Amino acid sequence: MASPPAAAPPEWVVLDRLPLTSIDLPKDGISLSLVATPRISQLLVSPSLGLASGSVLAADPSGILLLSSSDPFLADSKSYVLWDAVYKISFPVPATPTETGAATGLIVVPGGSDHIYIMVAELSIRGSDVILRCFSTDPAKWIQKILQQPPQFKLLWCWCSDYALSHQGRLWWVDLLQGLIACDPFSDNPELHFVPLPSCCRNPNVQQSCRMGLSDNRRVGLSRGKLRLVVLSHASNSKSRIRLWTLADSEAGHWTLDFDLSSPVFDDIWTDLCDWKIAFFHPSKPHVVYFSQKQHLVAVDLQMVKVSEEDGVEPCSSSHVLAWELSLSLRITLLGPSPAQDTNSTSHFDSVPILSLRHTALH
């Protein structure tokens, strides 16, 4: 009798942004426990890394993670750790002064022959000044570049980057009230490109204090290779509304509205949307959005207007999880680790030469 076909490895996982510290790890050690969705994968770190109050800022499909850490001696600075989850290698990024409203992004691009190029970049905007800080391991230092604002951007009031995304060879900094600013940090002379949000979503005059909890009700993310925007709004008459757009033309800044659902369309499955918070998009199904509801993670199919039957629930907070698309080698570990592939392998800085991260040229 023929054996049943082997199960396809999961293509992505839900990763907890907040690492747990473990005294069982060696100095500067990092460990990853991968579990299939909808359970939440967890990163464990050594207390010596200072990541107790840090987070996972970005998780690239190549397997490179960007972690933020705090420097107890420099209150106004932030340091980072790059970790290769495939080869279990870490690389410390030195602390840098951090501007208010700045956000940090990670971009990884292929360089041929299994080489990759990695860049950590911060973008800060204060008045007419746009400052891009970039870090690569060669020459292993931060480089600062002063950039020109795009013409249409000068009309905006107060920009505040909520987070950054890597897409099509550029980093995209997201202001959830105004739009996106993109540039190629590898370029010698990066040019900024501004994409405003749909007009009904733009509100540049909101005070900074009113941004609290904004990411619970709107989110820009990636799904099936395109940037998407989902907005959950609540009217004074207790009517709720969910809208989802796709950035159809990034150069022209053209958004298309894919879904616009209002009560009572979804009343049968959502009793009180005020308790729902947007978590992330399904990486390959743009019509599926994940929400946290009373500390549970729920996948909602906006096309079928139902809770996804194949996804269960897991205690979580919407701002503390992200969808991480996995490289093939990491997908295989979810089917059952072999002695050569252990999802709980660790690494520490003492045994890692400065340029040995994945035996690549870091630039």
Contacts in CASP RR format, 6 or more apart in sequence:
PFRMAT RR
TARGET T0000
AUTHOR 0000-0000-0000
METHOD contacts of the structure
MODEL  1
MASPPAAAPPEWVVLDRLPLTSIDLPKDGISLSLVATPRISQLLVSPSLG
LASGSVLAADPSGILLLSSSDPFLADSKSYVLWDAVYKISFPVPATPTET
GAATGLIVVPGGSDHIYIMVAELSIRGSDVILRCFSTDPAKWIQKILQQP
PQFKLLWCWCSDYALSHQGRLWWVDLLQGLIACDPFSDNPELHFVPLPSC
CRNPNVQQSCRMGLSDNRRVGLSRGKLRLVVLSHASNSKSRIRLWTLADS
EAGHWTLDFDLSSPVFDDIWTDLCDWKIAFFHPSKPHVVYFSQKQHLVAV
DLQMVKVSEEDGVEPCSSSHVLAWELSLSLRITLLGPSPAQDTNSTSHFD
SVPILSLRHTALH
6 335 0 8 1.000
7 335 0 8 1.000
9 328 0 8 1.000
9 331 0 8 1.000
9 332 0 8 1.000
9 334 0 8 1.000
9 335 0 8 1.000
10 36 0 8 1.000
10 37 0 8 1.000
10 326 0 8 1.000
10 331 0 8 1.000
10 334 0 8 1.000
11 283 0 8 1.000
11 284 0 8 1.000
11 325 0 8 1.000
11 326 0 8 1.000
11 331 0 8 1.000
12 37 0 8 1.000
12 283 0 8 1.000
12 284 0 8 1.000
12 323 0 8 1.000
12 324 0 8 1.000
12 325 0 8 1.000
12 326 0 8 1.000
13 34 0 8 1.000
13 35 0 8 1.000
13 36 0 8 1.000
13 37 0 8 1.000
13 41 0 8 1.000
13 323 0 8 1.000
13 324 0 8 1.000
13 326 0 8 1.000
13 334 0 8 1.000
14 37 0 8 1.000
14 38 0 8 1.000
14 39 0 8 1.000
14 40 0 8 1.000
14 41 0 8 1.000
14 290 0 8 1.000
14 297 0 8 1.000
14 314 0 8 1.000
14 316 0 8 1.000
14 321 0 8 1.000
14 322 0 8 1.000
14 323 0 8 1.000
14 324 0 8 1.000
15 40 0 8 1.000
15 41 0 8 1.000
15 42 0 8 1.000
15 43 0 8 1.000
15 56 0 8 1.000
15 59 0 8 1.000
15 321 0 8 1.000
15 322 0 8 1.000
15 323 0 8 1.000
15 324 0 8 1.000
16 40 0 8 1.000
16 41 0 8 1.000
16 42 0 8 1.000
16 43 0 8 1.000
16 56 0 8 1.000
16 316 0 8 1.000
16 320 0 8 1.000
16 321 0 8 1.000
17 55 0 8 1.000
17 56 0 8 1.000
17 319 0 8 1.000
17 320 0 8 1.000
17 321 0 8 1.000
17 322 0 8 1.000
18 54 0 8 1.000
18 55 0 8 1.000
18 56 0 8 1.000
18 320 0 8 1.000
19 42 0 8 1.000
19 43 0 8 1.000
19 44 0 8 1.000
19 45 0 8 1.000
19 51 0 8 1.000
19 54 0 8 1.000
19 55 0 8 1.000
19 56 0 8 1.000
19 67 0 8 1.000
20 42 0 8 1.000
20 43 0 8 1.000
20 44 0 8 1.000
20 45 0 8 1.000
21 44 0 8 1.000
21 45 0 8 1.000
21 46 0 8 1.000
21 47 0 8 1.000
21 51 0 8 1.000
21 52 0 8 1.000
22 31 0 8 1.000
22 44 0 8 1.000
22 45 0 8 1.000
22 46 0 8 1.000
23 47 0 8 1.000
25 31 0 8 1.000
25 44 0 8 1.000
25 45 0 8 1.000
25 46 0 8 1.000
25 346 0 8 1.000
26 46 0 8 1.000
26 346 0 8 1.000
26 348 0 8 1.000
27 46 0 8 1.000
27 48 0 8 1.000
27 348 0 8 1.000
27 350 0 8 1.000
28 46 0 8 1.000
28 48 0 8 1.000
28 49 0 8 1.000
28 90 0 8 1.000
28 348 0 8 1.000
28 349 0 8 1.000
28 350 0 8 1.000
29 45 0 8 1.000
29 46 0 8 1.000
29 48 0 8 1.000
29 49 0 8 1.000
29 90 0 8 1.000
29 346 0 8 1.000
29 347 0 8 1.000
29 348 0 8 1.000
30 43 0 8 1.000
30 44 0 8 1.000
30 45 0 8 1.000
30 46 0 8 1.000
30 49 0 8 1.000
30 81 0 8 1.000
30 83 0 8 1.000
30 88 0 8 1.000
30 90 0 8 1.000
30 346 0 8 1.000
30 347 0 8 1.000
30 348 0 8 1.000
31 43 0 8 1.000
31 44 0 8 1.000
31 45 0 8 1.000
31 344 0 8 1.000
31 345 0 8 1.000
31 346 0 8 1.000
32 41 0 8 1.000
32 42 0 8 1.000
32 43 0 8 1.000
32 44 0 8 1.000
32 85 0 8 1.000
32 343 0 8 1.000
32 344 0 8 1.000
32 345 0 8 1.000
33 41 0 8 1.000
33 42 0 8 1.000
33 43 0 8 1.000
33 44 0 8 1.000
33 343 0 8 1.000
33 344 0 8 1.000
34 41 0 8 1.000
34 326 0 8 1.000
34 330 0 8 1.000
34 333 0 8 1.000
34 334 0 8 1.000
34 343 0 8 1.000
35 41 0 8 1.000
35 334 0 8 1.000
36 334 0 8 1.000
37 311 0 8 1.000
38 297 0 8 1.000
38 299 0 8 1.000
38 311 0 8 1.000
38 312 0 8 1.000
38 313 0 8 1.000
38 314 0 8 1.000
39 314 0 8 1.000
40 297 0 8 1.000
40 314 0 8 1.000
40 316 0 8 1.000
40 321 0 8 1.000
41 324 0 8 1.000
43 56 0 8 1.000
43 65 0 8 1.000
43 67 0 8 1.000
45 51 0 8 1.000
45 67 0 8 1.000
46 348 0 8 1.000
49 67 0 8 1.000
49 69 0 8 1.000
49 81 0 8 1.000
50 69 0 8 1.000
50 70 0 8 1.000
51 67 0 8 1.000
51 68 0 8 1.000
51 69 0 8 1.000
51 81 0 8 1.000
53 70 0 8 1.000
54 67 0 8 1.000
54 68 0 8 1.000
54 69 0 8 1.000
54 70 0 8 1.000
55 67 0 8 1.000
55 68 0 8 1.000
56 65 0 8 1.000
56 66 0 8 1.000
56 67 0 8 1.000
56 322 0 8 1.000
57 66 0 8 1.000
57 67 0 8 1.000
57 68 0 8 1.000
57 80 0 8 1.000
57 104 0 8 1.000
57 105 0 8 1.000
57 106 0 8 1.000
57 163 0 8 1.000
58 65 0 8 1.000
58 66 0 8 1.000
58 105 0 8 1.000
58 106 0 8 1.000
58 164 0 8 1.000
58 166 0 8 1.000
59 65 0 8 1.000
59 66 0 8 1.000
59 322 0 8 1.000
59 324 0 8 1.000
60 66 0 8 1.000
60 106 0 8 1.000
60 108 0 8 1.000
60 166 0 8 1.000
61 324 0 8 1.000
61 325 0 8 1.000
61 326 0 8 1.000
61 327 0 8 1.000
62 86 0 8 1.000
62 108 0 8 1.000
62 116 0 8 1.000
62 327 0 8 1.000
63 84 0 8 1.000
63 85 0 8 1.000
63 86 0 8 1.000
63 326 0 8 1.000
63 327 0 8 1.000
63 330 0 8 1.000
64 82 0 8 1.000
64 83 0 8 1.000
64 84 0 8 1.000
64 85 0 8 1.000
64 106 0 8 1.000
64 108 0 8 1.000
64 116 0 8 1.000
64 118 0 8 1.000
65 82 0 8 1.000
65 83 0 8 1.000
65 84 0 8 1.000
65 85 0 8 1.000
66 80 0 8 1.000
66 81 0 8 1.000
66 82 0 8 1.000
66 104 0 8 1.000
66 105 0 8 1.000
66 106 0 8 1.000
66 120 0 8 1.000
67 80 0 8 1.000
67 81 0 8 1.000
67 82 0 8 1.000
67 83 0 8 1.000
68 78 0 8 1.000
68 79 0 8 1.000
68 80 0 8 1.000
68 104 0 8 1.000
69 78 0 8 1.000
69 79 0 8 1.000
69 80 0 8 1.000
69 81 0 8 1.000
70 78 0 8 1.000
70 79 0 8 1.000
71 77 0 8 1.000
71 78 0 8 1.000
71 79 0 8 1.000
71 95 0 8 1.000
74 95 0 8 1.000
76 97 0 8 1.000
76 98 0 8 1.000
77 95 0 8 1.000
77 96 0 8 1.000
77 97 0 8 1.000
77 98 0 8 1.000
78 95 0 8 1.000
78 96 0 8 1.000
78 98 0 8 1.000
78 104 0 8 1.000
79 92 0 8 1.000
79 93 0 8 1.000
79 94 0 8 1.000
79 95 0 8 1.000
79 96 0 8 1.000
80 92 0 8 1.000
80 93 0 8 1.000
80 104 0 8 1.000
80 120 0 8 1.000
80 135 0 8 1.000
81 90 0 8 1.000
81 91 0 8 1.000
81 92 0 8 1.000
81 93 0 8 1.000
82 90 0 8 1.000
82 91 0 8 1.000
82 92 0 8 1.000
82 93 0 8 1.000
82 106 0 8 1.000
82 118 0 8 1.000
82 120 0 8 1.000
82 357 0 8 1.000
83 89 0 8 1.000
83 90 0 8 1.000
83 91 0 8 1.000
83 347 0 8 1.000
84 90 0 8 1.000
84 91 0 8 1.000
84 357 0 8 1.000
84 358 0 8 1.000
85 330 0 8 1.000
86 327 0 8 1.000
86 329 0 8 1.000
86 330 0 8 1.000
86 358 0 8 1.000
87 357 0 8 1.000
87 358 0 8 1.000
87 359 0 8 1.000
88 345 0 8 1.000
88 346 0 8 1.000
88 347 0 8 1.000
89 347 0 8 1.000
89 352 0 8 1.000
89 356 0 8 1.000
89 357 0 8 1.000
89 358 0 8 1.000
90 347 0 8 1.000
90 348 0 8 1.000
90 349 0 8 1.000
90 352 0 8 1.000
91 137 0 8 1.000
91 349 0 8 1.000
91 352 0 8 1.000
91 354 0 8 1.000
91 357 0 8 1.000
91 362 0 8 1.000
92 349 0 8 1.000
93 120 0 8 1.000
93 135 0 8 1.000
94 135 0 8 1.000
94 141 0 8 1.000
94 142 0 8 1.000
96 122 0 8 1.000
96 133 0 8 1.000
96 135 0 8 1.000
96 142 0 8 1.000
98 122 0 8 1.000
99 122 0 8 1.000
99 124 0 8 1.000
99 126 0 8 1.000
99 131 0 8 1.000
100 124 0 8 1.000
101 124 0 8 1.000
101 125 0 8 1.000
101 160 0 8 1.000
101 161 0 8 1.000
102 122 0 8 1.000
102 123 0 8 1.000
102 124 0 8 1.000
102 161 0 8 1.000
103 122 0 8 1.000
103 123 0 8 1.000
103 161 0 8 1.000
103 162 0 8 1.000
103 163 0 8 1.000
103 164 0 8 1.000
103 173 0 8 1.000
103 174 0 8 1.000
104 120 0 8 1.000
104 121 0 8 1.000
104 122 0 8 1.000
104 164 0 8 1.000
105 120 0 8 1.000
105 121 0 8 1.000
105 122 0 8 1.000
105 163 0 8 1.000
105 164 0 8 1.000
105 165 0 8 1.000
105 166 0 8 1.000
105 171 0 8 1.000
105 173 0 8 1.000
106 118 0 8 1.000
106 119 0 8 1.000
106 120 0 8 1.000
106 164 0 8 1.000
106 166 0 8 1.000
107 118 0 8 1.000
107 119 0 8 1.000
107 121 0 8 1.000
107 166 0 8 1.000
107 169 0 8 1.000
107 170 0 8 1.000
107 171 0 8 1.000
107 185 0 8 1.000
107 186 0 8 1.000
108 116 0 8 1.000
108 117 0 8 1.000
108 118 0 8 1.000
108 119 0 8 1.000
108 166 0 8 1.000
109 116 0 8 1.000
109 117 0 8 1.000
109 169 0 8 1.000
109 186 0 8 1.000
110 116 0 8 1.000
110 117 0 8 1.000
111 117 0 8 1.000
111 361 0 8 1.000
114 358 0 8 1.000
114 359 0 8 1.000
114 360 0 8 1.000
115 360 0 8 1.000
115 361 0 8 1.000
116 358 0 8 1.000
116 360 0 8 1.000
116 362 0 8 1.000
117 136 0 8 1.000
117 186 0 8 1.000
117 360 0 8 1.000
117 361 0 8 1.000
117 362 0 8 1.000
117 363 0 8 1.000
118 136 0 8 1.000
118 137 0 8 1.000
118 357 0 8 1.000
118 360 0 8 1.000
118 362 0 8 1.000
118 363 0 8 1.000
119 134 0 8 1.000
119 135 0 8 1.000
119 136 0 8 1.000
119 185 0 8 1.000
119 186 0 8 1.000
119 363 0 8 1.000
120 134 0 8 1.000
120 135 0 8 1.000
120 136 0 8 1.000
121 132 0 8 1.000
121 133 0 8 1.000
121 134 0 8 1.000
121 135 0 8 1.000
121 164 0 8 1.000
121 171 0 8 1.000
121 185 0 8 1.000
122 132 0 8 1.000
122 133 0 8 1.000
123 130 0 8 1.000
123 131 0 8 1.000
123 132 0 8 1.000
123 133 0 8 1.000
123 161 0 8 1.000
123 164 0 8 1.000
123 171 0 8 1.000
123 173 0 8 1.000
123 181 0 8 1.000
123 183 0 8 1.000
124 130 0 8 1.000
124 131 0 8 1.000
124 133 0 8 1.000
124 161 0 8 1.000
125 131 0 8 1.000
125 149 0 8 1.000
125 159 0 8 1.000
125 161 0 8 1.000
128 149 0 8 1.000
128 154 0 8 1.000
129 146 0 8 1.000
130 146 0 8 1.000
130 147 0 8 1.000
130 148 0 8 1.000
130 149 0 8 1.000
130 192 0 8 1.000
131 144 0 8 1.000
131 145 0 8 1.000
131 146 0 8 1.000
131 147 0 8 1.000
132 144 0 8 1.000
132 145 0 8 1.000
132 146 0 8 1.000
132 147 0 8 1.000
132 183 0 8 1.000
132 185 0 8 1.000
132 190 0 8 1.000
133 142 0 8 1.000
133 143 0 8 1.000
133 144 0 8 1.000
133 145 0 8 1.000
134 142 0 8 1.000
134 143 0 8 1.000
134 144 0 8 1.000
134 145 0 8 1.000
134 185 0 8 1.000
135 141 0 8 1.000
135 142 0 8 1.000
135 143 0 8 1.000
136 362 0 8 1.000
136 363 0 8 1.000
137 354 0 8 1.000
137 355 0 8 1.000
137 357 0 8 1.000
137 362 0 8 1.000
137 363 0 8 1.000
138 355 0 8 1.000
138 361 0 8 1.000
138 362 0 8 1.000
138 363 0 8 1.000
140 354 0 8 1.000
145 190 0 8 1.000
147 183 0 8 1.000
147 190 0 8 1.000
147 191 0 8 1.000
147 192 0 8 1.000
148 191 0 8 1.000
148 192 0 8 1.000
149 192 0 8 1.000
150 181 0 8 1.000
150 192 0 8 1.000
150 193 0 8 1.000
150 194 0 8 1.000
152 194 0 8 1.000
152 196 0 8 1.000
153 159 0 8 1.000
153 181 0 8 1.000
153 192 0 8 1.000
153 194 0 8 1.000
156 178 0 8 1.000
156 204 0 8 1.000
157 204 0 8 1.000
157 205 0 8 1.000
158 204 0 8 1.000
158 208 0 8 1.000
159 175 0 8 1.000
159 178 0 8 1.000
159 181 0 8 1.000
160 175 0 8 1.000
160 177 0 8 1.000
160 208 0 8 1.000
160 211 0 8 1.000
161 173 0 8 1.000
161 174 0 8 1.000
161 175 0 8 1.000
161 181 0 8 1.000
162 174 0 8 1.000
162 175 0 8 1.000
162 176 0 8 1.000
162 211 0 8 1.000
162 214 0 8 1.000
162 215 0 8 1.000
163 173 0 8 1.000
163 174 0 8 1.000
164 171 0 8 1.000
164 172 0 8 1.000
164 173 0 8 1.000
164 174 0 8 1.000
165 171 0 8 1.000
165 172 0 8 1.000
165 174 0 8 1.000
165 220 0 8 1.000
165 221 0 8 1.000
165 222 0 8 1.000
165 227 0 8 1.000
166 172 0 8 1.000
167 182 0 8 1.000
167 222 0 8 1.000
167 225 0 8 1.000
167 227 0 8 1.000
168 250 0 8 1.000
169 184 0 8 1.000
170 182 0 8 1.000
170 183 0 8 1.000
170 184 0 8 1.000
170 193 0 8 1.000
171 182 0 8 1.000
171 183 0 8 1.000
171 184 0 8 1.000
171 185 0 8 1.000
172 180 0 8 1.000
172 181 0 8 1.000
172 182 0 8 1.000
172 227 0 8 1.000
173 180 0 8 1.000
173 181 0 8 1.000
173 182 0 8 1.000
174 180 0 8 1.000
174 220 0 8 1.000
175 181 0 8 1.000
176 197 0 8 1.000
176 211 0 8 1.000
176 214 0 8 1.000
176 215 0 8 1.000
176 218 0 8 1.000
176 219 0 8 1.000
176 220 0 8 1.000
177 197 0 8 1.000
177 201 0 8 1.000
177 202 0 8 1.000
177 203 0 8 1.000
177 204 0 8 1.000
177 206 0 8 1.000
177 211 0 8 1.000
177 214 0 8 1.000
178 196 0 8 1.000
178 197 0 8 1.000
178 202 0 8 1.000
178 203 0 8 1.000
178 204 0 8 1.000
179 194 0 8 1.000
179 195 0 8 1.000
179 196 0 8 1.000
179 197 0 8 1.000
179 202 0 8 1.000
179 220 0 8 1.000
180 194 0 8 1.000
180 195 0 8 1.000
180 197 0 8 1.000
180 220 0 8 1.000
180 227 0 8 1.000
181 192 0 8 1.000
181 193 0 8 1.000
181 194 0 8 1.000
181 195 0 8 1.000
182 192 0 8 1.000
182 193 0 8 1.000
182 194 0 8 1.000
182 195 0 8 1.000
182 250 0 8 1.000
183 190 0 8 1.000
183 191 0 8 1.000
183 192 0 8 1.000
183 193 0 8 1.000
184 190 0 8 1.000
184 191 0 8 1.000
186 363 0 8 1.000
193 250 0 8 1.000
193 251 0 8 1.000
195 247 0 8 1.000
195 250 0 8 1.000
195 253 0 8 1.000
196 202 0 8 1.000
196 253 0 8 1.000
197 229 0 8 1.000
197 255 0 8 1.000
198 229 0 8 1.000
198 245 0 8 1.000
198 255 0 8 1.000
198 257 0 8 1.000
201 218 0 8 1.000
201 229 0 8 1.000
201 231 0 8 1.000
215 278 0 8 1.000
215 318 0 8 1.000
215 319 0 8 1.000
216 232 0 8 1.000
216 277 0 8 1.000
216 278 0 8 1.000
216 318 0 8 1.000
216 319 0 8 1.000
217 231 0 8 1.000
217 232 0 8 1.000
217 233 0 8 1.000
217 277 0 8 1.000
217 278 0 8 1.000
218 229 0 8 1.000
218 230 0 8 1.000
218 231 0 8 1.000
218 232 0 8 1.000
218 278 0 8 1.000
219 229 0 8 1.000
219 230 0 8 1.000
219 278 0 8 1.000
219 279 0 8 1.000
219 280 0 8 1.000
219 281 0 8 1.000
220 227 0 8 1.000
220 228 0 8 1.000
220 229 0 8 1.000
221 227 0 8 1.000
221 228 0 8 1.000
221 229 0 8 1.000
221 280 0 8 1.000
221 281 0 8 1.000
222 228 0 8 1.000
222 281 0 8 1.000
222 283 0 8 1.000
223 281 0 8 1.000
223 282 0 8 1.000
223 283 0 8 1.000
223 284 0 8 1.000
223 285 0 8 1.000
223 286 0 8 1.000
224 283 0 8 1.000
224 284 0 8 1.000
224 285 0 8 1.000
224 286 0 8 1.000
226 246 0 8 1.000
226 247 0 8 1.000
226 248 0 8 1.000
226 286 0 8 1.000
227 246 0 8 1.000
227 247 0 8 1.000
227 250 0 8 1.000
228 244 0 8 1.000
228 245 0 8 1.000
228 246 0 8 1.000
228 247 0 8 1.000
228 281 0 8 1.000
228 286 0 8 1.000
229 244 0 8 1.000
229 245 0 8 1.000
229 246 0 8 1.000
229 247 0 8 1.000
229 255 0 8 1.000
230 242 0 8 1.000
230 243 0 8 1.000
230 244 0 8 1.000
230 245 0 8 1.000
230 278 0 8 1.000
230 281 0 8 1.000
230 289 0 8 1.000
231 242 0 8 1.000
231 243 0 8 1.000
231 244 0 8 1.000
232 240 0 8 1.000
232 241 0 8 1.000
232 242 0 8 1.000
232 273 0 8 1.000
232 276 0 8 1.000
232 278 0 8 1.000
233 240 0 8 1.000
233 241 0 8 1.000
233 243 0 8 1.000
234 240 0 8 1.000
234 241 0 8 1.000
234 273 0 8 1.000
234 274 0 8 1.000
235 241 0 8 1.000
238 263 0 8 1.000
239 262 0 8 1.000
239 263 0 8 1.000
240 262 0 8 1.000
240 263 0 8 1.000
240 270 0 8 1.000
240 273 0 8 1.000
240 274 0 8 1.000
241 260 0 8 1.000
241 261 0 8 1.000
241 262 0 8 1.000
241 263 0 8 1.000
242 259 0 8 1.000
242 260 0 8 1.000
242 261 0 8 1.000
242 262 0 8 1.000
242 266 0 8 1.000
242 273 0 8 1.000
242 289 0 8 1.000
242 302 0 8 1.000
243 257 0 8 1.000
243 259 0 8 1.000
243 260 0 8 1.000
243 261 0 8 1.000
244 257 0 8 1.000
244 258 0 8 1.000
244 259 0 8 1.000
244 286 0 8 1.000
244 287 0 8 1.000
244 289 0 8 1.000
244 302 0 8 1.000
245 255 0 8 1.000
245 256 0 8 1.000
245 257 0 8 1.000
245 258 0 8 1.000
246 255 0 8 1.000
246 256 0 8 1.000
246 258 0 8 1.000
246 286 0 8 1.000
247 253 0 8 1.000
247 254 0 8 1.000
247 255 0 8 1.000
248 254 0 8 1.000
248 255 0 8 1.000
248 256 0 8 1.000
258 286 0 8 1.000
258 287 0 8 1.000
259 287 0 8 1.000
259 302 0 8 1.000
259 303 0 8 1.000
261 302 0 8 1.000
261 305 0 8 1.000
265 305 0 8 1.000
266 273 0 8 1.000
266 305 0 8 1.000
269 300 0 8 1.000
269 305 0 8 1.000
269 306 0 8 1.000
269 307 0 8 1.000
270 276 0 8 1.000
275 293 0 8 1.000
275 294 0 8 1.000
276 291 0 8 1.000
276 292 0 8 1.000
276 293 0 8 1.000
277 291 0 8 1.000
277 292 0 8 1.000
277 293 0 8 1.000
277 317 0 8 1.000
277 318 0 8 1.000
277 319 0 8 1.000
278 289 0 8 1.000
278 290 0 8 1.000
278 291 0 8 1.000
278 318 0 8 1.000
279 289 0 8 1.000
279 290 0 8 1.000
279 291 0 8 1.000
279 292 0 8 1.000
279 297 0 8 1.000
279 316 0 8 1.000
279 318 0 8 1.000
279 321 0 8 1.000
280 289 0 8 1.000
280 290 0 8 1.000
280 321 0 8 1.000
280 322 0 8 1.000
280 323 0 8 1.000
281 288 0 8 1.000
281 289 0 8 1.000
281 290 0 8 1.000
281 323 0 8 1.000
282 288 0 8 1.000
282 289 0 8 1.000
282 290 0 8 1.000
282 299 0 8 1.000
282 323 0 8 1.000
283 323 0 8 1.000
283 325 0 8 1.000
285 301 0 8 1.000
287 301 0 8 1.000
287 302 0 8 1.000
287 303 0 8 1.000
287 304 0 8 1.000
288 299 0 8 1.000
288 300 0 8 1.000
288 301 0 8 1.000
288 302 0 8 1.000
288 308 0 8 1.000
289 299 0 8 1.000
289 300 0 8 1.000
289 302 0 8 1.000
290 297 0 8 1.000
290 298 0 8 1.000
290 299 0 8 1.000
290 300 0 8 1.000
290 323 0 8 1.000
291 297 0 8 1.000
291 298 0 8 1.000
291 300 0 8 1.000
291 318 0 8 1.000
292 298 0 8 1.000
292 316 0 8 1.000
292 317 0 8 1.000
292 318 0 8 1.000
292 321 0 8 1.000
295 315 0 8 1.000
295 316 0 8 1.000
295 317 0 8 1.000
296 313 0 8 1.000
296 314 0 8 1.000
296 315 0 8 1.000
296 316 0 8 1.000
297 311 0 8 1.000
297 312 0 8 1.000
297 313 0 8 1.000
297 314 0 8 1.000
297 316 0 8 1.000
297 321 0 8 1.000
298 307 0 8 1.000
298 308 0 8 1.000
298 311 0 8 1.000
298 312 0 8 1.000
298 313 0 8 1.000
299 307 0 8 1.000
299 308 0 8 1.000
299 310 0 8 1.000
299 311 0 8 1.000
299 312 0 8 1.000
300 306 0 8 1.000
300 307 0 8 1.000
300 308 0 8 1.000
301 307 0 8 1.000
301 308 0 8 1.000
326 334 0 8 1.000
329 341 0 8 1.000
332 341 0 8 1.000
333 341 0 8 1.000
333 342 0 8 1.000
333 343 0 8 1.000
334 343 0 8 1.000
337 343 0 8 1.000
355 361 0 8 1.000
355 362 0 8 1.000
END
